[in-house]
Amino acid sequence: MRQMFDRIAPTYDRLNHLLSLGIDRRWRRKAVDALAQHKPQQILDIATGTGDFALLLAERLKPQHITGADISEGMMAVGREKVKEAGLHDVISFQHEDCMALSFADGTFDAVTSAYGVRNFQDLDKGLREMQRVLRPGGHLLIVELTPPPCFPMKQLFWLYAHVVMPLIGRLVSHDNSAYTYLPASMEAFPQAEEMENILHRAGFAKVEWRRFTFGISTMYLATRTSSSA
């Protein structure tokens, strides 16, 4: 997994925007705005990749600090350059982390976020418990994920796009034969809506809200950590 993301790091941002026709920017903004009311000051951005979401969080929420965590040094190297260009190196830092065993102390962060990375967890339950652990009591988890649309005809149209068009464009731009074949498979395997809500409750989150974007192609989950450890 780490090697795959290292390989596609140079073209990752361009491909994301191209494959979503640029709509992913709007999904990210809506998700960040849903978190804004809670005014988090210390944020952990899990599976931060090239730092796109961390930069958006910094721009719209003005927190004290954001830690971007990822297993891919190649992706974070791109992110560090973007943060440097934006003049936000005092606000955003990057740290190599295994999301299954985070190095941070319990209750370190006001918010934990992840945009389009949770579906890559080797063990979803374990990863969510780690995210819950490093949140302070009453802190918030924000997840945005790609999800197959649930209803006809978008469900069928998206299947065609994800399994035929997306891998073709991905290979042409990234020159990687596996990464954008893996993407639709990981989307389809990821739990959605009420199922994901139940998983978040099981991980120790008391309140879970979810919202679909653009016919269900992307889904946002906003959850609150319980007052005591699960």
MARBA-3410 file (N, C-alpha, C, O; in Angstrom, 1 decimal):
230
0.8,-1.2,0.0,0.0,0.0,0.0,0.9,1.3,0.0,0.7,2.2,-0.8 ~ 1.9,1.3,0.9,2.7,2.4,1.0,3.5,2.7,-0.3,3.6,3.8,-0.8 ~ 4.0,1.6,-0.9,4.7,1.7,-2.2,3.8,2.2,-3.3,4.3,3.0,-4.1 ~ 2.6,1.8,-3.3,1.7,2.2,-4.4,1.5,3.7,-4.3,1.5,4.4,-5.3 ~ 1.2,4.2,-3.0,1.0,5.7,-2.9,2.2,6.5,-3.1,2.2,7.6,-3.6
3.4,5.9,-2.8,4.7,6.6,-3.1,4.8,6.8,-4.6,5.3,7.8,-5.1 ~ 4.4,5.7,-5.4,4.5,5.8,-6.8,3.7,6.8,-7.5,4.1,7.5,-8.4 ~ 2.4,6.9,-7.0,1.5,7.8,-7.6,1.5,9.3,-7.1,0.7,10.1,-7.5 ~ 2.3,9.5,-6.1,2.3,10.8,-5.4,2.4,12.0,-6.3,1.7,13.0,-6.1 ~ 3.4,12.0,-7.3,3.5,13.2,-8.2,2.3,13.6,-9.0,2.1,14.7,-9.3
1.4,12.6,-9.3,0.2,12.9,-10.1,-1.1,12.8,-9.3,-2.2,12.9,-9.9 ~ -1.0,12.5,-8.0,-2.1,12.2,-7.2,-3.2,13.3,-7.2,-4.4,13.1,-7.4 ~ -2.8,14.5,-6.9,-3.7,15.7,-6.8,-4.4,15.9,-8.2,-5.6,16.1,-8.3 ~ -3.6,15.9,-9.2,-4.2,16.2,-10.6,-5.2,15.1,-11.0,-6.2,15.4,-11.5 ~ -4.9,13.9,-10.7,-5.8,12.8,-11.0,-7.1,12.8,-10.2,-8.2,12.6,-10.7
-7.0,13.1,-8.9,-8.1,13.2,-8.0,-9.1,14.3,-8.6,-10.3,14.0,-8.7 ~ -8.6,15.4,-8.9,-9.5,16.5,-9.4,-10.0,16.1,-10.8,-11.2,16.4,-11.2 ~ -9.2,15.5,-11.6,-9.6,15.1,-13.0,-10.7,14.0,-12.9,-11.7,14.1,-13.6 ~ -10.5,13.0,-12.1,-11.4,11.9,-12.1,-12.8,12.3,-11.5,-13.8,11.7,-11.8 ~ -12.8,13.3,-10.6,-14.0,13.7,-10.0,-14.6,14.9,-10.7,-15.7,15.5,-10.3
-14.0,15.3,-11.8,-14.4,16.5,-12.6,-14.4,17.8,-11.7,-15.1,18.8,-11.9 ~ -13.5,17.8,-10.7,-13.3,18.9,-9.8,-14.3,19.0,-8.7,-14.2,19.9,-7.8 ~ -15.3,18.1,-8.7,-16.4,18.2,-7.6,-15.9,17.8,-6.3,-16.4,18.2,-5.3 ~ -14.7,17.1,-6.2,-14.2,16.7,-4.9,-13.8,18.0,-4.0,-13.9,17.9,-2.8 ~ -13.5,19.1,-4.7,-13.2,20.3,-3.9,-14.4,20.8,-3.2,-14.3,21.2,-2.0
-15.6,20.7,-3.8,-16.8,21.1,-3.2,-17.2,20.2,-2.0,-17.6,20.6,-1.0 ~ -17.0,18.8,-2.2,-17.2,17.9,-1.1,-16.4,18.2,0.1,-16.9,18.2,1.2 ~ -15.1,18.5,-0.1,-14.2,18.8,1.0,-14.6,20.0,1.7,-14.7,20.1,2.9 ~ -15.0,21.1,1.0,-15.4,22.3,1.6,-16.7,22.1,2.5,-16.7,22.6,3.6 ~ -17.6,21.4,2.0,-18.9,21.1,2.7,-18.5,20.4,4.0,-19.1,20.6,5.0
-17.6,19.4,3.9,-17.3,18.6,5.1,-16.6,19.5,6.1,-16.9,19.5,7.3 ~ -15.6,20.3,5.7,-14.9,21.2,6.6,-15.9,22.2,7.3,-15.8,22.5,8.4 ~ -16.8,22.7,6.5,-17.8,23.7,7.0,-18.7,23.0,8.1,-19.1,23.7,9.0 ~ -18.9,21.7,8.0,-19.7,21.0,9.0,-19.0,20.9,10.3,-19.6,20.9,11.4 ~ -17.7,20.9,10.2,-16.8,20.8,11.4,-16.6,22.2,12.1,-16.3,22.3,13.2
-16.8,23.3,11.3,-16.4,24.6,11.7,-17.1,25.1,13.0,-16.5,25.8,13.8 ~ -18.3,24.6,13.2,-19.1,25.1,14.3,-18.5,24.7,15.6,-18.7,25.3,16.7 ~ -17.6,23.6,15.6,-17.0,23.1,16.8,-15.7,23.8,17.1,-15.1,23.6,18.2 ~ -15.1,24.6,16.2,-13.9,25.4,16.4,-12.7,24.6,16.9,-12.2,25.0,18.0 ~ -12.4,23.5,16.3,-11.2,22.7,16.8,-9.9,23.5,16.7,-9.7,24.2,15.6
-9.0,23.4,17.6,-7.8,24.1,17.6,-6.6,23.2,17.3,-5.6,23.6,16.7 ~ -6.7,22.0,17.8,-5.6,21.0,17.6,-6.3,19.9,16.7,-7.2,19.2,17.2 ~ -5.8,19.7,15.5,-6.4,18.8,14.5,-5.4,17.7,14.1,-4.3,18.1,13.8 ~ -5.8,16.5,14.0,-5.0,15.4,13.4,-5.7,15.0,12.1,-6.9,14.6,12.1 ~ -5.0,15.1,11.0,-5.5,14.7,9.7,-4.9,13.4,9.3,-3.7,13.3,8.9
-5.7,12.3,9.4,-5.2,11.0,9.1,-5.3,10.7,7.6,-6.1,11.1,6.9 ~ -4.3,9.9,7.2,-4.1,9.6,5.8,-4.1,10.9,5.0,-4.8,11.1,4.0 ~ -3.3,11.8,5.4,-3.3,13.2,4.9,-2.8,13.3,3.5,-3.1,14.2,2.8 ~ -2.1,12.3,3.0,-1.6,12.3,1.6,-0.7,13.5,1.3,0.3,13.7,2.0 ~ -1.1,14.2,0.3,-0.4,15.4,-0.1,-0.8,16.7,0.6,-0.5,17.8,0.2
-1.7,16.5,1.6,-2.0,17.6,2.5,-3.1,18.5,2.0,-3.3,19.6,2.5 ~ -3.9,18.1,0.9,-4.9,18.9,0.4,-6.0,19.3,1.5,-6.4,20.4,1.6 ~ -6.4,18.3,2.2,-7.4,18.5,3.2,-6.9,19.3,4.4,-7.6,20.2,4.9 ~ -5.7,19.1,4.8,-5.0,19.8,5.9,-5.0,21.3,5.5,-5.2,22.2,6.3 ~ -4.6,21.6,4.3,-4.5,23.0,3.8,-5.9,23.6,3.8,-6.0,24.8,4.2
-6.9,22.9,3.4,-8.3,23.4,3.4,-8.8,23.7,4.9,-9.4,24.7,5.2 ~ -8.4,22.8,5.8,-8.8,22.9,7.2,-8.1,24.2,7.8,-8.7,25.0,8.5 ~ -6.9,24.4,7.4,-6.1,25.6,7.9,-6.7,26.9,7.3,-6.9,27.8,8.1 ~ -7.1,26.8,6.1,-7.7,28.0,5.4,-9.0,28.4,6.0,-9.3,29.6,6.2 ~ -9.9,27.4,6.2,-11.3,27.7,6.6,-11.5,27.7,8.1,-12.5,28.4,8.6
-10.7,27.0,8.9,-11.0,26.9,10.3,-10.0,27.7,11.2,-10.3,28.0,12.3 ~ -8.8,28.0,10.6,-7.8,28.8,11.4,-7.5,28.2,12.7,-7.5,28.9,13.7 ~ -7.1,26.9,12.8,-6.8,26.3,14.0,-5.4,26.6,14.4,-4.6,27.2,13.7 ~ -5.0,26.3,15.7,-3.7,26.5,16.1,-2.7,25.7,15.4,-1.6,26.1,15.0 ~ -3.0,24.4,15.3,-2.1,23.5,14.6,-2.8,22.3,14.0,-3.8,21.8,14.6
-2.3,21.8,12.9,-2.8,20.6,12.2,-1.6,19.7,12.0,-0.6,20.1,11.5 ~ -1.7,18.4,12.5,-0.7,17.4,12.2,-1.3,16.5,11.1,-2.3,15.8,11.3 ~ -0.5,16.4,10.0,-0.9,15.5,8.9,-0.1,14.2,9.1,1.1,14.2,9.2 ~ -0.9,13.1,9.2,-0.2,11.8,9.4,-0.5,10.9,8.2,-1.6,10.8,7.7 ~ 0.5,10.1,7.8,0.4,9.2,6.7,1.5,8.2,6.7,2.5,8.4,7.3
1.3,7.1,6.0,2.4,6.1,5.9,3.3,6.3,4.7,4.4,5.7,4.6 ~ 2.8,7.2,3.8,3.6,7.4,2.6,4.5,8.7,2.7,3.9,9.8,2.7 ~ 5.7,8.5,2.7,6.7,9.6,2.7,6.6,10.3,1.4,6.8,11.6,1.4 ~ 6.4,9.6,0.3,6.3,10.3,-1.0,5.2,11.2,-1.1,5.3,12.3,-1.6 ~ 4.0,10.9,-0.5,2.9,11.8,-0.5,3.1,13.0,0.3,2.8,14.1,0.0
3.7,12.7,1.5,3.9,13.8,2.5,5.0,14.8,2.0,5.0,16.0,2.3 ~ 5.9,14.3,1.2,7.0,15.2,0.6,6.3,16.2,-0.3,6.7,17.4,-0.3 ~ 5.3,15.8,-1.1,4.6,16.7,-2.0,3.8,17.7,-1.1,3.8,18.9,-1.3 ~ 3.2,17.1,0.0,2.4,18.0,0.9,3.3,19.1,1.6,2.9,20.2,1.7 ~ 4.5,18.7,2.0,5.4,19.7,2.6,5.7,20.8,1.7,5.8,22.0,2.1
5.9,20.5,0.4,6.2,21.6,-0.5,5.0,22.5,-0.7,5.1,23.7,-0.8 ~ 3.8,21.9,-0.7,2.6,22.7,-0.8,2.4,23.6,0.4,2.0,24.8,0.3 ~ 2.6,23.1,1.6,2.5,23.9,2.8,3.5,25.0,2.8,3.2,26.1,3.2 ~ 4.7,24.7,2.4,5.8,25.7,2.3,5.4,26.9,1.4,5.6,28.0,1.7 ~ 4.9,26.5,0.2,4.4,27.5,-0.8,3.3,28.4,-0.2,3.2,29.5,-0.5
2.4,27.8,0.6,1.3,28.5,1.2,1.7,29.3,2.4,0.9,30.1,2.9 ~ 2.9,29.1,2.8,3.4,29.9,4.0,2.7,29.4,5.3,2.5,30.2,6.2 ~ 2.4,28.1,5.4,1.7,27.6,6.5,2.5,26.5,7.3,1.9,25.7,8.0 ~ 3.8,26.6,7.2,4.7,25.6,7.8,4.6,25.7,9.4,5.0,24.8,10.1 ~ 4.2,26.9,9.9,4.0,27.0,11.3,2.7,26.4,11.8,2.5,26.2,13.0
1.8,26.2,10.9,0.4,25.7,11.3,0.3,24.2,11.0,-0.4,23.5,11.7 ~ 0.9,23.7,9.9,0.7,22.4,9.4,2.1,21.6,9.5,3.1,22.1,8.9 ~ 2.1,20.5,10.2,3.3,19.7,10.1,2.9,18.3,9.7,1.7,17.9,9.8 ~ 3.9,17.5,9.3,3.6,16.1,8.8,4.4,15.1,9.6,5.5,15.4,10.1 ~ 3.8,14.0,9.8,4.4,13.0,10.7,4.1,11.6,10.1,2.9,11.3,9.8
5.1,10.8,10.0,4.9,9.4,9.5,4.3,8.6,10.6,4.8,8.5,11.7 ~ 3.1,8.0,10.3,2.4,7.3,11.3,1.7,6.0,10.7,1.3,6.0,9.6 ~ 1.6,5.0,11.5,0.8,3.8,11.2,-0.6,4.1,11.9,-0.7,4.2,13.1 ~ -1.6,4.2,11.1,-2.9,4.5,11.6,-3.5,3.5,12.5,-4.5,3.7,13.2 ~ -2.9,2.3,12.5,-3.4,1.2,13.3,-2.8,1.3,14.7,-3.2,0.7,15.7
-1.7,2.1,14.9,-1.0,2.3,16.2,-0.4,3.7,16.2,0.8,3.8,16.1 ~ -1.2,4.7,16.4,-0.8,6.1,16.4,0.1,6.3,17.7,-0.1,5.7,18.7 ~ 1.1,7.2,17.5,2.1,7.5,18.5,1.6,8.5,19.5,2.3,8.8,20.5 ~ 0.5,9.1,19.3,0.0,10.3,20.1,-0.7,9.8,21.4,-1.2,8.7,21.5 ~ -0.6,10.6,22.4,-1.2,10.3,23.7,-2.7,10.3,23.6,-3.3,11.0,22.8
-3.4,9.7,24.6,-4.8,9.8,24.6,-5.3,11.2,24.8,-4.7,12.0,25.5 ~ -6.4,11.5,24.1,-7.0,12.8,24.2,-6.2,14.0,23.8,-6.3,15.1,24.3 ~ -5.3,13.8,22.8,-4.5,14.9,22.3,-5.2,15.9,21.4,-4.8,17.1,21.5 ~ -6.2,15.5,20.7,-6.7,16.4,19.6,-8.2,16.8,19.9,-9.0,16.0,20.4 ~ -8.5,18.0,19.4,-9.9,18.4,19.4,-10.7,17.8,18.3,-11.9,17.6,18.4
-10.1,17.5,17.2,-10.7,16.9,16.0,-9.7,16.0,15.3,-8.5,16.3,15.2 ~ -10.3,14.9,14.8,-9.5,14.0,13.9,-10.3,14.0,12.6,-11.5,13.8,12.5 ~ -9.6,14.1,11.5,-10.2,14.2,10.1,-9.5,13.2,9.2,-8.4,12.8,9.4 ~ -10.3,12.8,8.2,-9.7,11.9,7.1,-10.6,12.1,5.9,-11.8,11.8,5.9 ~ -10.0,12.5,4.8,-10.6,12.7,3.5,-10.1,11.6,2.6,-9.0,11.7,2.1
-11.0,10.6,2.2,-10.7,9.6,1.2,-9.5,8.8,1.6,-8.7,8.4,0.7 ~ -9.4,8.4,2.9,-8.3,7.6,3.3,-8.7,6.4,4.2,-7.9,5.4,4.2 ~ -9.8,6.5,4.8,-10.2,5.5,5.8,-10.5,4.2,5.1,-10.3,3.1,5.7 ~ -10.9,4.2,3.9,-11.2,2.9,3.2,-10.0,2.1,3.0,-10.0,0.9,2.6 ~ -8.8,2.7,3.1,-7.5,2.0,2.9,-7.0,1.4,4.2,-6.0,0.7,4.2
-7.7,1.5,5.3,-7.3,0.9,6.6,-7.3,-0.6,6.5,-8.3,-1.2,5.9 ~ -6.3,-1.2,7.0,-6.2,-2.7,6.9,-7.3,-3.3,7.9,-7.8,-4.3,7.6 ~ -7.5,-2.6,9.0,-8.5,-3.0,10.0,-9.3,-1.8,10.4,-8.8,-1.0,11.2 ~ -10.5,-1.6,9.8,-11.3,-0.4,10.0,-11.6,-0.2,11.5,-11.5,0.9,12.0 ~ -12.1,-1.3,12.2,-12.4,-1.1,13.6,-11.2,-0.7,14.4,-11.4,0.2,15.3
-10.1,-1.2,14.2,-8.9,-0.9,15.0,-8.5,0.6,14.7,-8.1,1.3,15.6 ~ -8.5,0.9,13.4,-8.2,2.3,13.0,-9.1,3.3,13.6,-8.6,4.4,14.1 ~ -10.4,3.0,13.6,-11.4,4.0,14.2,-11.2,4.1,15.8,-11.4,5.2,16.3 ~ -10.9,3.0,16.4,-10.6,3.0,17.8,-9.4,3.9,18.2,-9.4,4.6,19.2 ~ -8.4,3.8,17.3,-7.2,4.7,17.5,-7.6,6.1,17.3,-7.1,7.0,18.1
-8.4,6.4,16.3,-8.8,7.8,16.1,-9.6,8.3,17.3,-9.5,9.5,17.7 ~ -10.5,7.4,17.8,-11.2,7.8,19.0,-10.3,8.0,20.2,-10.6,8.9,21.0 ~ -9.3,7.2,20.4,-8.4,7.2,21.5,-7.7,8.6,21.6,-7.6,9.2,22.7 ~ -7.2,9.1,20.5,-6.4,10.3,20.5,-7.3,11.6,20.5,-6.8,12.7,20.6 ~ -8.6,11.4,20.4,-9.5,12.6,20.6,-9.8,12.9,22.0,-9.9,11.9,22.9
-9.9,14.1,22.4,-10.3,14.5,23.7,-11.8,14.1,23.9,-12.5,14.0,22.9 ~ -12.3,13.9,25.1,-13.7,13.6,25.3,-14.6,14.8,24.8,-14.3,15.9,25.1 ~ -15.6,14.5,24.0,-16.4,15.5,23.3,-15.8,16.0,22.0,-16.4,16.8,21.3 ~ -14.6,15.5,21.6,-14.0,15.9,20.4,-14.7,15.2,19.2,-15.6,14.4,19.4 ~ -14.3,15.7,18.0,-15.1,15.3,16.8,-14.2,14.6,15.8,-13.1,14.9,15.5
-14.8,13.6,15.1,-14.2,12.9,14.0,-15.0,13.2,12.8,-16.2,13.2,12.7 ~ -14.2,13.6,11.7,-14.8,13.9,10.4,-14.2,13.0,9.4,-13.0,13.0,9.1 ~ -15.0,12.3,8.7,-14.6,11.4,7.6,-15.4,11.7,6.4,-16.6,11.9,6.4 ~ -14.6,11.8,5.3,-15.3,12.0,3.9,-14.8,10.8,3.1,-13.5,10.6,3.0 ~ -15.7,10.1,2.5,-15.3,8.9,1.7,-16.0,8.8,0.4,-17.2,9.3,0.3
-15.4,8.2,-0.6,-16.0,7.9,-1.8,-16.9,6.7,-1.6,-16.5,5.7,-1.0 ~ -18.1,6.7,-2.1,-19.1,5.6,-1.9,-19.9,5.4,-3.2,-20.3,6.4,-3.9 ~ -20.2,4.2,-3.6,-21.0,4.0,-4.8,-22.4,4.5,-4.6,-23.0,4.3,-3.5 ~ -23.0,5.2,-5.5,-24.3,5.7,-5.4,-25.3,4.6,-5.2,-25.1,3.5,-5.7 ~ -26.3,4.8,-4.3,-27.2,3.6,-3.9,-28.4,3.4,-4.9,-29.0,2.3,-4.8
-28.7,4.3,-5.8,-29.9,4.2,-6.5,-29.7,4.3,-8.0,-28.7,4.8,-8.5 ~ -30.6,3.6,-8.7,-30.7,3.7,-10.2,-31.0,5.1,-10.6,-31.9,5.7,-10.0 ~ -30.5,5.6,-11.7,-29.5,5.0,-12.6,-28.0,5.4,-12.3,-27.1,4.8,-12.9 ~ -27.9,6.2,-11.3,-26.5,6.7,-11.0,-25.6,5.5,-10.5,-24.4,5.5,-10.8 ~ -26.2,4.5,-9.8,-25.5,3.4,-9.4,-24.8,2.6,-10.6,-23.7,2.3,-10.5
-25.6,2.4,-11.6,-25.1,1.7,-12.8,-24.1,2.6,-13.6,-23.1,2.1,-14.1 ~ -24.4,3.8,-13.7,-23.5,4.7,-14.5,-22.2,4.9,-13.8,-21.1,4.9,-14.4 ~ -22.3,5.0,-12.4,-21.0,5.1,-11.7,-20.2,3.8,-11.8,-18.9,3.9,-11.8 ~ -20.8,2.7,-11.8,-20.1,1.4,-11.9,-19.3,1.4,-13.2,-18.1,1.0,-13.2 ~ -20.0,1.8,-14.3,-19.3,1.8,-15.6,-18.1,2.8,-15.5,-17.0,2.5,-16.0
-18.3,4.0,-14.9,-17.2,5.0,-14.9,-16.1,4.5,-14.0,-14.9,4.6,-14.4 ~ -16.4,3.9,-12.9,-15.4,3.4,-11.9,-14.6,2.3,-12.4,-13.4,2.2,-12.2 ~ -15.2,1.4,-13.2,-14.5,0.1,-13.6,-13.9,0.2,-15.0,-13.1,-0.6,-15.3 ~ -14.3,1.2,-15.8,-13.8,1.3,-17.1,-13.0,2.6,-17.4,-11.9,2.6,-17.7 ~ -13.7,3.7,-17.1,-13.1,5.0,-17.4,-12.0,5.4,-16.4,-10.9,5.8,-16.8
-12.3,5.2,-15.1,-11.3,5.6,-14.1,-10.0,4.8,-14.2,-9.0,5.5,-14.1 ~ -10.0,3.5,-14.3,-8.7,2.8,-14.4,-7.9,3.2,-15.7,-6.7,3.3,-15.7 ~ -8.6,3.5,-16.8,-8.0,3.9,-18.0,-7.3,5.2,-17.9,-6.1,5.4,-18.2 ~ -8.0,6.2,-17.3,-7.4,7.6,-17.1,-6.3,7.5,-16.1,-5.2,8.1,-16.3 ~ -6.5,6.7,-15.0,-5.5,6.5,-14.0,-4.2,6.0,-14.6,-3.1,6.4,-14.2
-4.3,5.0,-15.4,-3.1,4.4,-16.0,-2.4,5.4,-17.0,-1.2,5.5,-17.0 ~ -3.2,6.1,-17.7,-2.6,7.1,-18.7,-1.8,8.2,-18.0,-0.8,8.6,-18.4 ~ -2.4,8.7,-16.9,-1.8,9.8,-16.2,-0.7,9.4,-15.2,0.4,10.0,-15.2 ~ -1.0,8.4,-14.4,0.0,8.0,-13.4,1.0,6.9,-13.8,2.0,6.7,-13.2 ~ 0.7,6.3,-14.9,1.5,5.2,-15.4,1.6,4.0,-14.4,2.6,3.3,-14.3
0.6,3.9,-13.6,0.5,2.8,-12.6,-0.7,1.9,-13.0,-1.8,2.4,-13.1 ~ -0.4,0.6,-13.1,-1.4,-0.3,-13.6,-2.4,-0.8,-12.5,-3.4,-1.4,-12.8 ~ -2.0,-0.6,-11.2,-2.8,-1.1,-10.2,-3.6,-0.1,-9.4,-4.7,-0.5,-8.9 ~ -3.1,1.1,-9.2,-3.7,2.0,-8.2,-5.1,2.3,-8.5,-6.0,2.4,-7.6 ~ -5.5,2.6,-9.8,-6.8,3.0,-10.1,-7.8,1.9,-10.5,-8.9,2.1,-10.8
-7.2,0.7,-10.4,-8.1,-0.5,-10.4,-8.5,-0.8,-8.9,-9.6,-1.3,-8.6 ~ -7.5,-0.6,-8.0,-7.7,-0.8,-6.6,-8.8,0.2,-6.1,-9.6,-0.2,-5.2 ~ -8.9,1.4,-6.6,-9.8,2.4,-6.1,-11.3,2.0,-6.1,-11.9,2.0,-5.0 ~ -11.8,1.6,-7.2,-13.3,1.2,-7.2,-13.5,-0.1,-6.3,-14.5,-0.2,-5.7 ~ -12.5,-1.0,-6.2,-12.7,-2.1,-5.4,-12.7,-1.7,-3.9,-13.5,-2.3,-3.1
-11.9,-0.8,-3.5,-11.9,-0.3,-2.1,-13.2,0.4,-1.8,-13.7,0.3,-0.7 ~ -13.7,1.2,-2.7,-15.0,1.9,-2.5,-16.1,0.9,-2.3,-16.9,1.1,-1.4 ~ -16.2,-0.1,-3.1,-17.3,-1.1,-3.0,-17.2,-1.9,-1.7,-18.3,-2.4,-1.2 ~ -16.0,-2.1,-1.2,-15.9,-2.9,0.0,-16.1,-2.1,1.3,-16.3,-2.7,2.3 ~ -16.1,-0.8,1.2,-16.2,0.1,2.3,-17.7,0.1,2.8,-18.6,0.3,2.0
-17.9,0.0,4.1,-19.3,0.1,4.6,-19.9,1.5,4.5,-19.2,2.5,4.5 ~ -21.2,1.6,4.2,-21.8,2.8,3.9,-23.0,3.1,4.9,-23.6,2.2,5.5 ~ -23.3,4.4,5.0,-24.5,4.9,5.6,-24.7,4.3,7.0,-23.9,4.4,7.9 ~ -25.9,3.6,7.2,-26.3,3.1,8.5,-25.2,2.1,9.0,-25.0,2.0,10.2 ~ -24.7,1.3,8.1,-23.7,0.3,8.5,-22.4,1.0,9.1,-21.9,0.6,10.1
-22.0,2.0,8.4,-20.8,2.8,8.9,-21.2,3.5,10.2,-20.4,3.6,11.1 ~ -22.4,4.0,10.3,-22.8,4.6,11.6,-22.8,3.7,12.7,-22.3,4.0,13.8 ~ -23.2,2.4,12.5,-23.1,1.4,13.6,-21.7,1.1,14.0,-21.4,0.9,15.1 ~ -20.8,1.1,13.0,-19.4,0.8,13.2,-18.8,1.9,14.1,-18.0,1.6,15.0 ~ -19.1,3.1,13.8,-18.6,4.3,14.5,-19.1,4.3,16.0,-18.4,4.6,16.9
-20.4,3.9,16.2,-20.9,3.8,17.5,-20.1,2.7,18.3,-19.8,2.9,19.5 ~ -19.8,1.6,17.6,-19.1,0.5,18.2,-17.7,0.9,18.6,-17.1,0.4,19.6 ~ -17.1,1.9,17.9,-15.8,2.4,18.2,-15.7,3.4,19.3,-14.7,3.9,19.7 ~ -16.9,3.8,19.8,-16.9,4.7,20.9,-17.4,6.1,20.6,-17.1,7.0,21.4 ~ -18.1,6.3,19.5,-18.7,7.6,19.2,-20.2,7.6,19.5,-20.9,6.8,19.1
-20.5,8.7,20.3,-21.9,8.7,20.9,-22.9,9.3,19.8,-24.0,8.8,19.8 ~ -22.5,10.2,19.1,-23.4,10.9,18.1,-22.8,10.8,16.7,-21.6,11.2,16.5 ~ -23.5,10.3,15.8,-23.0,10.1,14.4,-24.0,10.7,13.4,-25.2,10.3,13.4 ~ -23.5,11.6,12.6,-24.4,12.2,11.5,-23.7,11.8,10.2,-22.5,11.9,10.1 ~ -24.5,11.6,9.2,-23.9,11.3,7.9,-24.7,12.0,6.8,-25.9,12.2,7.0
-24.0,12.3,5.7,-24.7,13.1,4.7,-24.1,12.7,3.3,-22.8,12.6,3.2 ~ -24.9,12.4,2.4,-24.4,12.0,1.0,-24.3,13.3,0.2,-25.1,14.2,0.3 ~ -23.2,13.2,-0.7,-23.0,14.3,-1.6,-23.2,13.8,-3.1,-22.7,12.7,-3.3 ~ -23.8,14.6,-4.0,-23.8,14.3,-5.4,-24.3,12.9,-5.7,-23.5,12.0,-6.2 ~ -25.5,12.6,-5.4,-26.1,11.3,-5.6,-25.5,10.1,-4.8,-25.8,9.0,-5.2
-24.7,10.5,-3.8,-24.1,9.4,-3.0,-22.7,9.0,-3.4,-22.2,8.0,-3.0 ~ -22.1,9.8,-4.4,-20.8,9.4,-4.8,-19.7,9.6,-3.7,-18.7,9.0,-3.6 ~ -20.0,10.6,-2.8,-19.2,10.8,-1.6,-20.1,10.9,-0.4,-21.2,11.4,-0.5 ~ -19.6,10.5,0.7,-20.4,10.5,2.0,-19.6,11.1,3.1,-18.4,10.7,3.3 ~ -20.2,12.0,3.9,-19.5,12.6,5.0,-20.1,12.0,6.3,-21.3,11.8,6.4
-19.2,11.7,7.3,-19.6,11.3,8.6,-19.0,12.2,9.6,-17.8,12.5,9.6 ~ -19.8,12.7,10.5,-19.3,13.6,11.6,-19.8,12.9,12.9,-21.0,12.8,13.2 ~ -18.8,12.6,13.7,-19.1,11.8,14.9,-18.5,12.5,16.2,-17.4,13.2,16.0 ~ -19.1,12.3,17.3,-18.6,12.9,18.6,-18.1,11.8,19.5,-18.8,10.8,19.7 ~ -16.9,12.0,20.0,-16.3,11.0,21.0,-17.1,11.0,22.3,-17.5,12.1,22.8
-17.3,9.8,22.8,-18.0,9.8,24.1,-17.2,10.3,25.2,-16.0,10.6,25.0 ~ -17.7,10.6,26.4,-17.0,11.2,27.5,-16.0,10.3,28.2,-15.2,10.8,28.9 ~ -16.1,9.0,27.9,-15.2,8.1,28.5,-14.8,7.1,27.4,-15.4,7.0,26.4 ~ -13.7,6.4,27.6,-13.1,5.5,26.6,-14.1,4.4,26.4,-14.7,3.9,27.3 ~ -14.2,3.9,25.1,-15.0,2.8,24.7,-14.3,1.5,25.1,-14.9,0.4,24.9
END
